[in-house]
Amino acid sequence: MDNNATRMGTVADAAVRSAADDEVVVLFFVDRTITNAASPKPRVDRSRVVMTLDNVDGRWLVDRADLL
């Protein structure tokens, strides 16, 4: 069954929870707009995501992402 679902996410805000030379933990506030065949009127879900980034050879790479 095809739900014709769409989802669009926008980062509304972000804040650094902790920072070190080799690791940064950032809290993202994400607004997700969702529609599907059963609910064509857009619904906004607000989520928080904690992302840990590691400095690997001068590049910040995502090590972990957790939905709160």
mmCIF file of the N, C-alpha and C atoms, coordinates in Angstrom:
data_MODEL
# 
_entry.id   MODEL 
# 
loop_
_atom_site.group_PDB 
_atom_site.id 
_atom_site.type_symbol 
_atom_site.label_atom_id 
_atom_site.label_alt_id 
_atom_site.label_comp_id 
_atom_site.label_asym_id 
_atom_site.label_entity_id 
_atom_site.label_seq_id 
_atom_site.pdbx_PDB_ins_code 
_atom_site.Cartn_x 
_atom_site.Cartn_y 
_atom_site.Cartn_z 
_atom_site.occupancy 
_atom_site.B_iso_or_equiv 
_atom_site.pdbx_formal_charge 
_atom_site.auth_seq_id 
_atom_site.auth_comp_id 
_atom_site.auth_asym_id 
_atom_site.auth_atom_id 
_atom_site.pdbx_PDB_model_num 
ATOM 1   N N  . MET A 1 1  ? 0.828  -1.168 0.000  1.00 0.00 ? 1  MET A N  1 
ATOM 2   C CA . MET A 1 1  ? 0.000  0.000  0.000  1.00 0.00 ? 1  MET A CA 1 
ATOM 3   C C  . MET A 1 1  ? 0.884  1.248  0.000  1.00 0.00 ? 1  MET A C  1 
ATOM 4   N N  . ASP A 1 2  ? 0.611  2.159  -0.907 1.00 0.00 ? 2  ASP A N  1 
ATOM 5   C CA . ASP A 1 2  ? 1.385  3.378  -1.026 1.00 0.00 ? 2  ASP A CA 1 
ATOM 6   C C  . ASP A 1 2  ? 0.700  4.490  -0.258 1.00 0.00 ? 2  ASP A C  1 
ATOM 7   N N  . ASN A 1 3  ? 1.356  4.991  0.795  1.00 0.00 ? 3  ASN A N  1 
ATOM 8   C CA . ASN A 1 3  ? 0.796  6.045  1.645  1.00 0.00 ? 3  ASN A CA 1 
ATOM 9   C C  . ASN A 1 3  ? 1.024  7.439  1.098  1.00 0.00 ? 3  ASN A C  1 
ATOM 10  N N  . ASN A 1 4  ? 1.862  7.559  0.053  1.00 0.00 ? 4  ASN A N  1 
ATOM 11  C CA . ASN A 1 4  ? 2.240  8.877  -0.454 1.00 0.00 ? 4  ASN A CA 1 
ATOM 12  C C  . ASN A 1 4  ? 2.702  9.787  0.682  1.00 0.00 ? 4  ASN A C  1 
ATOM 13  N N  . ALA A 1 5  ? 3.523  9.264  1.547  1.00 0.00 ? 5  ALA A N  1 
ATOM 14  C CA . ALA A 1 5  ? 3.999  10.011 2.708  1.00 0.00 ? 5  ALA A CA 1 
ATOM 15  C C  . ALA A 1 5  ? 5.160  10.921 2.329  1.00 0.00 ? 5  ALA A C  1 
ATOM 16  N N  . THR A 1 6  ? 5.159  12.105 2.916  1.00 0.00 ? 6  THR A N  1 
ATOM 17  C CA . THR A 1 6  ? 6.287  13.016 2.774  1.00 0.00 ? 6  THR A CA 1 
ATOM 18  C C  . THR A 1 6  ? 6.664  13.523 4.162  1.00 0.00 ? 6  THR A C  1 
ATOM 19  N N  . ARG A 1 7  ? 7.939  13.825 4.307  1.00 0.00 ? 7  ARG A N  1 
ATOM 20  C CA . ARG A 1 7  ? 8.441  14.339 5.586  1.00 0.00 ? 7  ARG A CA 1 
ATOM 21  C C  . ARG A 1 7  ? 9.551  15.327 5.268  1.00 0.00 ? 7  ARG A C  1 
ATOM 22  N N  . MET A 1 8  ? 9.479  16.494 5.900  1.00 0.00 ? 8  MET A N  1 
ATOM 23  C CA . MET A 1 8  ? 10.489 17.524 5.714  1.00 0.00 ? 8  MET A CA 1 
ATOM 24  C C  . MET A 1 8  ? 10.930 17.993 7.090  1.00 0.00 ? 8  MET A C  1 
ATOM 25  N N  . GLY A 1 9  ? 12.228 18.020 7.315  1.00 0.00 ? 9  GLY A N  1 
ATOM 26  C CA . GLY A 1 9  ? 12.739 18.438 8.611  1.00 0.00 ? 9  GLY A CA 1 
ATOM 27  C C  . GLY A 1 9  ? 13.505 19.746 8.518  1.00 0.00 ? 9  GLY A C  1 
ATOM 28  N N  . THR A 1 10 ? 13.346 20.567 9.541  1.00 0.00 ? 10 THR A N  1 
ATOM 29  C CA . THR A 1 10 ? 14.053 21.843 9.624  1.00 0.00 ? 10 THR A CA 1 
ATOM 30  C C  . THR A 1 10 ? 14.616 21.982 11.031 1.00 0.00 ? 10 THR A C  1 
ATOM 31  N N  . VAL A 1 11 ? 15.880 22.347 11.116 1.00 0.00 ? 11 VAL A N  1 
ATOM 32  C CA . VAL A 1 11 ? 16.487 22.601 12.425 1.00 0.00 ? 11 VAL A CA 1 
ATOM 33  C C  . VAL A 1 11 ? 16.044 23.988 12.865 1.00 0.00 ? 11 VAL A C  1 
ATOM 34  N N  . ALA A 1 12 ? 15.247 24.040 13.924 1.00 0.00 ? 12 ALA A N  1 
ATOM 35  C CA . ALA A 1 12 ? 14.731 25.304 14.445 1.00 0.00 ? 12 ALA A CA 1 
ATOM 36  C C  . ALA A 1 12 ? 15.772 26.009 15.306 1.00 0.00 ? 12 ALA A C  1 
ATOM 37  N N  . ASP A 1 13 ? 16.600 25.233 16.007 1.00 0.00 ? 13 ASP A N  1 
ATOM 38  C CA . ASP A 1 13 ? 17.628 25.806 16.868 1.00 0.00 ? 13 ASP A CA 1 
ATOM 39  C C  . ASP A 1 13 ? 18.618 24.707 17.232 1.00 0.00 ? 13 ASP A C  1 
ATOM 40  N N  . ALA A 1 14 ? 19.766 25.104 17.727 1.00 0.00 ? 14 ALA A N  1 
ATOM 41  C CA . ALA A 1 14 ? 20.783 24.149 18.158 1.00 0.00 ? 14 ALA A CA 1 
ATOM 42  C C  . ALA A 1 14 ? 21.582 24.777 19.293 1.00 0.00 ? 14 ALA A C  1 
ATOM 43  N N  . ALA A 1 15 ? 22.112 23.916 20.166 1.00 0.00 ? 15 ALA A N  1 
ATOM 44  C CA . ALA A 1 15 ? 22.919 24.396 21.288 1.00 0.00 ? 15 ALA A CA 1 
ATOM 45  C C  . ALA A 1 15 ? 24.008 23.375 21.591 1.00 0.00 ? 15 ALA A C  1 
ATOM 46  N N  . VAL A 1 16 ? 25.183 23.867 21.914 1.00 0.00 ? 16 VAL A N  1 
ATOM 47  C CA . VAL A 1 16 ? 26.300 22.992 22.286 1.00 0.00 ? 16 VAL A CA 1 
ATOM 48  C C  . VAL A 1 16 ? 26.118 22.581 23.742 1.00 0.00 ? 16 VAL A C  1 
ATOM 49  N N  . ARG A 1 17 ? 26.087 21.270 23.967 1.00 0.00 ? 17 ARG A N  1 
ATOM 50  C CA . ARG A 1 17 ? 25.975 20.757 25.350 1.00 0.00 ? 17 ARG A CA 1 
ATOM 51  C C  . ARG A 1 17 ? 27.344 20.632 25.993 1.00 0.00 ? 17 ARG A C  1 
ATOM 52  N N  . SER A 1 18 ? 28.333 20.213 25.209 1.00 0.00 ? 18 SER A N  1 
ATOM 53  C CA . SER A 1 18 ? 29.695 20.118 25.717 1.00 0.00 ? 18 SER A CA 1 
ATOM 54  C C  . SER A 1 18 ? 30.656 20.170 24.534 1.00 0.00 ? 18 SER A C  1 
ATOM 55  N N  . ALA A 1 19 ? 31.877 20.612 24.827 1.00 0.00 ? 19 ALA A N  1 
ATOM 56  C CA . ALA A 1 19 ? 32.874 20.719 23.761 1.00 0.00 ? 19 ALA A CA 1 
ATOM 57  C C  . ALA A 1 19 ? 34.258 20.426 24.313 1.00 0.00 ? 19 ALA A C  1 
ATOM 58  N N  . ALA A 1 20 ? 35.024 19.712 23.532 1.00 0.00 ? 20 ALA A N  1 
ATOM 59  C CA . ALA A 1 20 ? 36.421 19.419 23.831 1.00 0.00 ? 20 ALA A CA 1 
ATOM 60  C C  . ALA A 1 20 ? 37.170 19.466 22.499 1.00 0.00 ? 20 ALA A C  1 
ATOM 61  N N  . ASP A 1 21 ? 38.481 19.309 22.539 1.00 0.00 ? 21 ASP A N  1 
ATOM 62  C CA . ASP A 1 21 ? 39.269 19.370 21.309 1.00 0.00 ? 21 ASP A CA 1 
ATOM 63  C C  . ASP A 1 21 ? 38.895 18.280 20.313 1.00 0.00 ? 21 ASP A C  1 
ATOM 64  N N  . ASP A 1 22 ? 38.469 17.119 20.827 1.00 0.00 ? 22 ASP A N  1 
ATOM 65  C CA . ASP A 1 22 ? 38.223 15.979 19.942 1.00 0.00 ? 22 ASP A CA 1 
ATOM 66  C C  . ASP A 1 22 ? 36.765 15.527 19.899 1.00 0.00 ? 22 ASP A C  1 
ATOM 67  N N  . GLU A 1 23 ? 35.875 16.174 20.682 1.00 0.00 ? 23 GLU A N  1 
ATOM 68  C CA . GLU A 1 23 ? 34.475 15.751 20.688 1.00 0.00 ? 23 GLU A CA 1 
ATOM 69  C C  . GLU A 1 23 ? 33.570 16.927 21.056 1.00 0.00 ? 23 GLU A C  1 
ATOM 70  N N  . VAL A 1 24 ? 32.447 17.025 20.340 1.00 0.00 ? 24 VAL A N  1 
ATOM 71  C CA . VAL A 1 24 ? 31.429 18.041 20.618 1.00 0.00 ? 24 VAL A CA 1 
ATOM 72  C C  . VAL A 1 24 ? 30.085 17.334 20.682 1.00 0.00 ? 24 VAL A C  1 
ATOM 73  N N  . VAL A 1 25 ? 29.260 17.716 21.663 1.00 0.00 ? 25 VAL A N  1 
ATOM 74  C CA . VAL A 1 25 ? 27.902 17.182 21.768 1.00 0.00 ? 25 VAL A CA 1 
ATOM 75  C C  . VAL A 1 25 ? 26.946 18.354 21.554 1.00 0.00 ? 25 VAL A C  1 
ATOM 76  N N  . VAL A 1 26 ? 26.049 18.206 20.568 1.00 0.00 ? 26 VAL A N  1 
ATOM 77  C CA . VAL A 1 26 ? 25.137 19.280 20.183 1.00 0.00 ? 26 VAL A CA 1 
ATOM 78  C C  . VAL A 1 26 ? 23.699 18.797 20.330 1.00 0.00 ? 26 VAL A C  1 
ATOM 79  N N  . LEU A 1 27 ? 22.841 19.674 20.843 1.00 0.00 ? 27 LEU A N  1 
ATOM 80  C CA . LEU A 1 27 ? 21.412 19.403 20.952 1.00 0.00 ? 27 LEU A CA 1 
ATOM 81  C C  . LEU A 1 27 ? 20.716 20.165 19.832 1.00 0.00 ? 27 LEU A C  1 
ATOM 82  N N  . PHE A 1 28 ? 19.976 19.446 18.987 1.00 0.00 ? 28 PHE A N  1 
ATOM 83  C CA . PHE A 1 28 ? 19.232 20.046 17.884 1.00 0.00 ? 28 PHE A CA 1 
ATOM 84  C C  . PHE A 1 28 ? 17.740 19.991 18.191 1.00 0.00 ? 28 PHE A C  1 
ATOM 85  N N  . PHE A 1 29 ? 17.043 21.087 17.901 1.00 0.00 ? 29 PHE A N  1 
ATOM 86  C CA . PHE A 1 29 ? 15.591 21.149 17.996 1.00 0.00 ? 29 PHE A CA 1 
ATOM 87  C C  . PHE A 1 29 ? 15.072 21.101 16.563 1.00 0.00 ? 29 PHE A C  1 
ATOM 88  N N  . VAL A 1 30 ? 14.373 20.028 16.219 1.00 0.00 ? 30 VAL A N  1 
ATOM 89  C CA . VAL A 1 30 ? 13.978 19.777 14.831 1.00 0.00 ? 30 VAL A CA 1 
ATOM 90  C C  . VAL A 1 30 ? 12.458 19.791 14.709 1.00 0.00 ? 30 VAL A C  1 
ATOM 91  N N  . ASP A 1 31 ? 11.962 20.555 13.726 1.00 0.00 ? 31 ASP A N  1 
ATOM 92  C CA . ASP A 1 31 ? 10.541 20.540 13.382 1.00 0.00 ? 31 ASP A CA 1 
ATOM 93  C C  . ASP A 1 31 ? 10.387 19.688 12.127 1.00 0.00 ? 31 ASP A C  1 
ATOM 94  N N  . ARG A 1 32 ? 9.547  18.654 12.215 1.00 0.00 ? 32 ARG A N  1 
ATOM 95  C CA . ARG A 1 32 ? 9.302  17.771 11.071 1.00 0.00 ? 32 ARG A CA 1 
ATOM 96  C C  . ARG A 1 32 ? 7.855  17.956 10.618 1.00 0.00 ? 32 ARG A C  1 
ATOM 97  N N  . THR A 1 33 ? 7.663  18.290 9.352  1.00 0.00 ? 33 THR A N  1 
ATOM 98  C CA . THR A 1 33 ? 6.331  18.415 8.772  1.00 0.00 ? 33 THR A CA 1 
ATOM 99  C C  . THR A 1 33 ? 6.028  17.120 8.029  1.00 0.00 ? 33 THR A C  1 
ATOM 100 N N  . ILE A 1 34 ? 4.904  16.490 8.386  1.00 0.00 ? 34 ILE A N  1 
ATOM 101 C CA . ILE A 1 34 ? 4.567  15.166 7.861  1.00 0.00 ? 34 ILE A CA 1 
ATOM 102 C C  . ILE A 1 34 ? 3.183  15.201 7.222  1.00 0.00 ? 34 ILE A C  1 
ATOM 103 N N  . THR A 1 35 ? 3.073  14.609 6.043  1.00 0.00 ? 35 THR A N  1 
ATOM 104 C CA . THR A 1 35 ? 1.772  14.409 5.395  1.00 0.00 ? 35 THR A CA 1 
ATOM 105 C C  . THR A 1 35 ? 1.743  12.992 4.840  1.00 0.00 ? 35 THR A C  1 
ATOM 106 N N  . ASN A 1 36 ? 0.540  12.453 4.674  1.00 0.00 ? 36 ASN A N  1 
ATOM 107 C CA . ASN A 1 36 ? 0.377  11.162 4.004  1.00 0.00 ? 36 ASN A CA 1 
ATOM 108 C C  . ASN A 1 36 ? -1.038 11.087 3.434  1.00 0.00 ? 36 ASN A C  1 
ATOM 109 N N  . ALA A 1 37 ? -1.332 9.999  2.746  1.00 0.00 ? 37 ALA A N  1 
ATOM 110 C CA . ALA A 1 37 ? -2.633 9.857  2.090  1.00 0.00 ? 37 ALA A CA 1 
ATOM 111 C C  . ALA A 1 37 ? -3.783 9.914  3.103  1.00 0.00 ? 37 ALA A C  1 
ATOM 112 N N  . ALA A 1 38 ? -3.591 9.362  4.284  1.00 0.00 ? 38 ALA A N  1 
ATOM 113 C CA . ALA A 1 38 ? -4.641 9.347  5.303  1.00 0.00 ? 38 ALA A CA 1 
ATOM 114 C C  . ALA A 1 38 ? -4.797 10.704 5.991  1.00 0.00 ? 38 ALA A C  1 
ATOM 115 N N  . SER A 1 39 ? -3.710 11.484 6.044  1.00 0.00 ? 39 SER A N  1 
ATOM 116 C CA . SER A 1 39 ? -3.725 12.801 6.691  1.00 0.00 ? 39 SER A CA 1 
ATOM 117 C C  . SER A 1 39 ? -3.053 13.824 5.777  1.00 0.00 ? 39 SER A C  1 
ATOM 118 N N  . PRO A 1 40 ? -3.761 14.306 4.760  1.00 0.00 ? 40 PRO A N  1 
ATOM 119 C CA . PRO A 1 40 ? -3.134 15.235 3.818  1.00 0.00 ? 40 PRO A CA 1 
ATOM 120 C C  . PRO A 1 40 ? -2.819 16.606 4.432  1.00 0.00 ? 40 PRO A C  1 
ATOM 121 N N  . LYS A 1 41 ? -3.484 16.957 5.536  1.00 0.00 ? 41 LYS A N  1 
ATOM 122 C CA . LYS A 1 41 ? -3.177 18.219 6.204  1.00 0.00 ? 41 LYS A CA 1 
ATOM 123 C C  . LYS A 1 41 ? -1.842 18.056 6.938  1.00 0.00 ? 41 LYS A C  1 
ATOM 124 N N  . PRO A 1 42 ? -0.869 18.949 6.690  1.00 0.00 ? 42 PRO A N  1 
ATOM 125 C CA . PRO A 1 42 ? 0.448  18.813 7.320  1.00 0.00 ? 42 PRO A CA 1 
ATOM 126 C C  . PRO A 1 42 ? 0.364  18.819 8.846  1.00 0.00 ? 42 PRO A C  1 
ATOM 127 N N  . ARG A 1 43 ? 1.163  17.930 9.451  1.00 0.00 ? 43 ARG A N  1 
ATOM 128 C CA . ARG A 1 43 ? 1.277  17.847 10.906 1.00 0.00 ? 43 ARG A CA 1 
ATOM 129 C C  . ARG A 1 43 ? 2.733  18.129 11.264 1.00 0.00 ? 43 ARG A C  1 
ATOM 130 N N  . VAL A 1 44 ? 2.936  18.948 12.283 1.00 0.00 ? 44 VAL A N  1 
ATOM 131 C CA . VAL A 1 44 ? 4.301  19.274 12.703 1.00 0.00 ? 44 VAL A CA 1 
ATOM 132 C C  . VAL A 1 44 ? 4.616  18.505 13.980 1.00 0.00 ? 44 VAL A C  1 
ATOM 133 N N  . ASP A 1 45 ? 5.687  17.729 13.932 1.00 0.00 ? 45 ASP A N  1 
ATOM 134 C CA . ASP A 1 45 ? 6.215  17.042 15.111 1.00 0.00 ? 45 ASP A CA 1 
ATOM 135 C C  . ASP A 1 45 ? 7.503  17.751 15.507 1.00 0.00 ? 45 ASP A C  1 
ATOM 136 N N  . ARG A 1 46 ? 7.648  18.017 16.780 1.00 0.00 ? 46 ARG A N  1 
ATOM 137 C CA . ARG A 1 46 ? 8.868  18.653 17.273 1.00 0.00 ? 46 ARG A CA 1 
ATOM 138 C C  . ARG A 1 46 ? 9.701  17.607 18.002 1.00 0.00 ? 46 ARG A C  1 
ATOM 139 N N  . SER A 1 47 ? 10.951 17.512 17.598 1.00 0.00 ? 47 SER A N  1 
ATOM 140 C CA . SER A 1 47 ? 11.845 16.508 18.167 1.00 0.00 ? 47 SER A CA 1 
ATOM 141 C C  . SER A 1 47 ? 13.120 17.177 18.669 1.00 0.00 ? 47 SER A C  1 
ATOM 142 N N  . ARG A 1 48 ? 13.795 16.463 19.561 1.00 0.00 ? 48 ARG A N  1 
ATOM 143 C CA . ARG A 1 48 ? 15.114 16.868 20.007 1.00 0.00 ? 48 ARG A CA 1 
ATOM 144 C C  . ARG A 1 48 ? 16.081 15.728 19.672 1.00 0.00 ? 48 ARG A C  1 
ATOM 145 N N  . VAL A 1 49 ? 17.213 16.098 19.131 1.00 0.00 ? 49 VAL A N  1 
ATOM 146 C CA . VAL A 1 49 ? 18.232 15.124 18.758 1.00 0.00 ? 49 VAL A CA 1 
ATOM 147 C C  . VAL A 1 49 ? 19.556 15.547 19.385 1.00 0.00 ? 49 VAL A C  1 
ATOM 148 N N  . VAL A 1 50 ? 20.203 14.618 20.078 1.00 0.00 ? 50 VAL A N  1 
ATOM 149 C CA . VAL A 1 50 ? 21.544 14.860 20.606 1.00 0.00 ? 50 VAL A CA 1 
ATOM 150 C C  . VAL A 1 50 ? 22.519 14.167 19.671 1.00 0.00 ? 50 VAL A C  1 
ATOM 151 N N  . MET A 1 51 ? 23.469 14.952 19.150 1.00 0.00 ? 51 MET A N  1 
ATOM 152 C CA . MET A 1 51 ? 24.429 14.418 18.201 1.00 0.00 ? 51 MET A CA 1 
ATOM 153 C C  . MET A 1 51 ? 25.838 14.597 18.760 1.00 0.00 ? 51 MET A C  1 
ATOM 154 N N  . THR A 1 52 ? 26.611 13.523 18.736 1.00 0.00 ? 52 THR A N  1 
ATOM 155 C CA . THR A 1 52 ? 28.003 13.557 19.157 1.00 0.00 ? 52 THR A CA 1 
ATOM 156 C C  . THR A 1 52 ? 28.874 13.551 17.912 1.00 0.00 ? 52 THR A C  1 
ATOM 157 N N  . LEU A 1 53 ? 29.761 14.528 17.827 1.00 0.00 ? 53 LEU A N  1 
ATOM 158 C CA . LEU A 1 53 ? 30.673 14.645 16.687 1.00 0.00 ? 53 LEU A CA 1 
ATOM 159 C C  . LEU A 1 53 ? 32.099 14.476 17.171 1.00 0.00 ? 53 LEU A C  1 
ATOM 160 N N  . ASP A 1 54 ? 32.892 13.724 16.412 1.00 0.00 ? 54 ASP A N  1 
ATOM 161 C CA . ASP A 1 54 ? 34.291 13.502 16.743 1.00 0.00 ? 54 ASP A CA 1 
ATOM 162 C C  . ASP A 1 54 ? 35.167 14.195 15.709 1.00 0.00 ? 54 ASP A C  1 
ATOM 163 N N  . ASN A 1 55 ? 36.269 14.772 16.181 1.00 0.00 ? 55 ASN A N  1 
ATOM 164 C CA . ASN A 1 55 ? 37.239 15.397 15.289 1.00 0.00 ? 55 ASN A CA 1 
ATOM 165 C C  . ASN A 1 55 ? 38.184 14.307 14.797 1.00 0.00 ? 55 ASN A C  1 
ATOM 166 N N  . VAL A 1 56 ? 38.060 13.986 13.510 1.00 0.00 ? 56 VAL A N  1 
ATOM 167 C CA . VAL A 1 56 ? 38.879 12.944 12.898 1.00 0.00 ? 56 VAL A CA 1 
ATOM 168 C C  . VAL A 1 56 ? 39.696 13.589 11.785 1.00 0.00 ? 56 VAL A C  1 
ATOM 169 N N  . ASP A 1 57 ? 40.989 13.707 12.011 1.00 0.00 ? 57 ASP A N  1 
ATOM 170 C CA . ASP A 1 57 ? 41.891 14.314 11.027 1.00 0.00 ? 57 ASP A CA 1 
ATOM 171 C C  . ASP A 1 57 ? 41.414 15.693 10.575 1.00 0.00 ? 57 ASP A C  1 
ATOM 172 N N  . GLY A 1 58 ? 40.950 16.506 11.545 1.00 0.00 ? 58 GLY A N  1 
ATOM 173 C CA . GLY A 1 58 ? 40.533 17.865 11.244 1.00 0.00 ? 58 GLY A CA 1 
ATOM 174 C C  . GLY A 1 58 ? 39.129 18.005 10.693 1.00 0.00 ? 58 GLY A C  1 
ATOM 175 N N  . ARG A 1 59 ? 38.395 16.900 10.595 1.00 0.00 ? 59 ARG A N  1 
ATOM 176 C CA . ARG A 1 59 ? 37.007 16.936 10.107 1.00 0.00 ? 59 ARG A CA 1 
ATOM 177 C C  . ARG A 1 59 ? 36.080 16.491 11.224 1.00 0.00 ? 59 ARG A C  1 
ATOM 178 N N  . TRP A 1 60 ? 34.958 17.210 11.402 1.00 0.00 ? 60 TRP A N  1 
ATOM 179 C CA . TRP A 1 60 ? 33.970 16.839 12.414 1.00 0.00 ? 60 TRP A CA 1 
ATOM 180 C C  . TRP A 1 60 ? 32.993 15.847 11.803 1.00 0.00 ? 60 TRP A C  1 
ATOM 181 N N  . LEU A 1 61 ? 33.025 14.611 12.309 1.00 0.00 ? 61 LEU A N  1 
ATOM 182 C CA . LEU A 1 61 ? 32.181 13.535 11.798 1.00 0.00 ? 61 LEU A CA 1 
ATOM 183 C C  . LEU A 1 61 ? 31.205 13.070 12.875 1.00 0.00 ? 61 LEU A C  1 
ATOM 184 N N  . VAL A 1 62 ? 29.987 12.749 12.461 1.00 0.00 ? 62 VAL A N  1 
ATOM 185 C CA . VAL A 1 62 ? 28.968 12.283 13.405 1.00 0.00 ? 62 VAL A CA 1 
ATOM 186 C C  . VAL A 1 62 ? 29.347 10.892 13.883 1.00 0.00 ? 62 VAL A C  1 
ATOM 187 N N  . ASP A 1 63 ? 29.444 10.759 15.192 1.00 0.00 ? 63 ASP A N  1 
ATOM 188 C CA . ASP A 1 63 ? 29.720 9.463  15.814 1.00 0.00 ? 63 ASP A CA 1 
ATOM 189 C C  . ASP A 1 63 ? 28.435 8.812  16.294 1.00 0.00 ? 63 ASP A C  1 
ATOM 190 N N  . ARG A 1 64 ? 27.489 9.650  16.750 1.00 0.00 ? 64 ARG A N  1 
ATOM 191 C CA . ARG A 1 64 ? 26.260 9.100  17.318 1.00 0.00 ? 64 ARG A CA 1 
ATOM 192 C C  . ARG A 1 64 ? 25.160 10.144 17.229 1.00 0.00 ? 64 ARG A C  1 
ATOM 193 N N  . ALA A 1 65 ? 23.928 9.703  16.990 1.00 0.00 ? 65 ALA A N  1 
ATOM 194 C CA . ALA A 1 65 ? 22.759 10.576 17.001 1.00 0.00 ? 65 ALA A CA 1 
ATOM 195 C C  . ALA A 1 65 ? 21.644 9.865  17.763 1.00 0.00 ? 65 ALA A C  1 
ATOM 196 N N  . ASP A 1 66 ? 21.099 10.547 18.768 1.00 0.00 ? 66 ASP A N  1 
ATOM 197 C CA . ASP A 1 66 ? 20.052 9.958  19.596 1.00 0.00 ? 66 ASP A CA 1 
ATOM 198 C C  . ASP A 1 66 ? 18.836 10.871 19.613 1.00 0.00 ? 66 ASP A C  1 
ATOM 199 N N  . LEU A 1 67 ? 17.680 10.290 19.337 1.00 0.00 ? 67 LEU A N  1 
ATOM 200 C CA . LEU A 1 67 ? 16.414 11.005 19.420 1.00 0.00 ? 67 LEU A CA 1 
ATOM 201 C C  . LEU A 1 67 ? 15.945 10.991 20.866 1.00 0.00 ? 67 LEU A C  1 
ATOM 202 N N  . LEU A 1 68 ? 15.647 12.153 21.412 1.00 0.00 ? 68 LEU A N  1 
ATOM 203 C CA . LEU A 1 68 ? 15.184 12.226 22.804 1.00 0.00 ? 68 LEU A CA 1 
ATOM 204 C C  . LEU A 1 68 ? 13.689 12.152 22.860 1.00 0.00 ? 68 LEU A C  1 
# 
